[in-house]
Amino acid sequence: MKSIKLKSGKILDCISVFGKKLFTEGSERDCLIFNFKDSSADELLKLFKDTNETDEITIYSSVVPTNTDDIDGCIYYDYSIFVNLEIKKEIIQKEDNQNEEESISMISVAMGQISYSEKLEKERNTQLDNLSEVIADILGGAL
């Protein structure tokens, strides 16, 4: 089991996390695939479709308590493109007995990383929005 922490500080426990290249939104992207057990598909969909939550994802090698300040994790930036959510059955080894297997329902969420040029465009748009607000304030709200 692993834990991930989203940008807002929300911690989720997942079965596994791995990277893979997937073709989405017109290009092949680095993606992170998160596999969850005992989670709500609706809650995961809401969390992972929020690009503010997934701008920064920290992955811990094991399940962590609620305070992660003292624990090192790998931080992944800009995985904010929601690729897909799948509900599937998987056969895994039981945690207490390595010789036995069990079938579980699992929810898999794939997130793609935005490219550098997409990141620059997003930052430029934010700067233009801020600049237009300043100009509108100077002109007394004329814009």
Sequence and secondary structure as in RCSB ss.txt:
>XXXX:A:sequence
MKSIKLKSGKILDCISVFGKKLFTEGSERDCLIFNFKDSSADELLKLFKDTNETDEITIYSSVVPTNTDDIDGCI
YYDYSIFVNLEIKKEIIQKEDNQNEEESISMISVAMGQISYSEKLEKERNTQLDNLSEVIADILGGAL
>XXXX:A:secstr
 EEEE TTS EEEESEEEEEEEEETTEEEEEEEEEESS  HHHHHHHHH HHHHSEEEEESS   S  TTS  EE
EE   EEEEEEEEEEEEE SS TT EEEEEEEEEEEE   HHHHHHHHHHHHHHHHHHHHHHHTTS  
